[in-house]
Amino acid sequence: MQAEVNQNVVVYFDNQYVPLGEARVSILTHALHYGTGVFDGIRGYWDDKQQDLFLVRPQDHYQRWKTNCGILRVDVPLTTEELTEITVELVRRNRFQSNLYVRPLAYKSAERIGVIPDDRNAFAVMVVPFGDYLDSRKGLHAGVVSWRRIEDTAIPARAKICGAYVNSALASDEARRNGFDEAIFRNESGHVAEGATCNLFIVRNGKLITPPGTENILEGLTRDCVMELAHRELNLEVVERPIDRSELYTCDEVFLTGTAVEIAPVVEVDHRLVKTGAIGPVARQLRRLYFEATHGYLSHYNKWLLRVYHPAIVGKAA
Ligand SMILES: Cc1ncc(COP(=O)(O)O)c(C=O)c1O
């Protein structure tokens, strides 16, 4: 559970830097009634030793966000570079020296009744201190939920569309009320899709397997990082293919990935141990590699990072 955010934290709202407490929208805002917004989530990691804060793939996140805003025809009038500059400015103005989460949100802003969207759009960028989203140190117990992942023919799961997160909220609620740490969704074909807010990988017969983008998943950037780390650093074959539910019960490892979740090993699915019920070697190694890569300790992956306080050392991140 995350703490409430301090109302004095500076956010970017209505083209200005203002305290969170002053960033208010009308109760009639279109997005509040109809879910017509698109958001994203970016991590920033503070490293004590280097006295610096690393934003992870800010420009890739902003590019995905802008592209997916296009699905809803919400226009964000700034470039990914300008959005990244705003983010750096927010971290500096707030003098954050802790792990944090960046939440850009663009939305249909008309103040009226009626679902038909028009061209009135707005956006905001918020940066808040953020610790662990899930405590996965001992591994998670995940449960396959009865809710199915939304289809591309209804609300595209590949965009972080606000209204679509009702699907994730229902799944998370069901999983937690049934005693699980996290939900696993199947799609309408019955294949395993992803977690409520994260992607899913299994290790089976020495291969790392994850569902492709066409299985109604969010095409996660952490997923992309993990695929590169597994291939380059662990020499693993990475396969994108549909996954059956029963493979969750018969594989060697299951783990979840996401900006908030990071890399979270799953040691039990639906009350069945994954292999021996211990965190597996692939998840353990990937977790270490991901930590080192996102904290500036693996030079090859500095391409993912933007240093907020000493930008000259690494430069602009993708
Ligand atoms: C439904 C869903 N799947 C996957 C992810 C992981 O995406 P990323 O690694 O880009 O954070 C998220 C992230 O919030 C998500 O909401």
The ligand as an ORCA input file, in Angstrom:
! r2SCAN-3c Opt
* xyz 0 1
  C      -1.890     -4.236    -17.898
  C      -0.427     -3.978    -17.861
  N       0.401     -4.899    -18.405
  C       1.740     -4.717    -18.404
  C       2.315     -3.601    -17.829
  C       3.818     -3.444    -17.835
  O       4.227     -2.428    -18.725
  P       5.566     -1.622    -18.495
  O       6.632     -2.631    -18.339
  O       5.733     -0.794    -19.709
  O       5.367     -0.824    -17.253
  C       1.502     -2.633    -17.245
  C       2.098     -1.455    -16.639
  O       1.502     -0.670    -15.975
  C       0.090     -2.816    -17.270
  O      -0.733     -1.926    -16.719
*
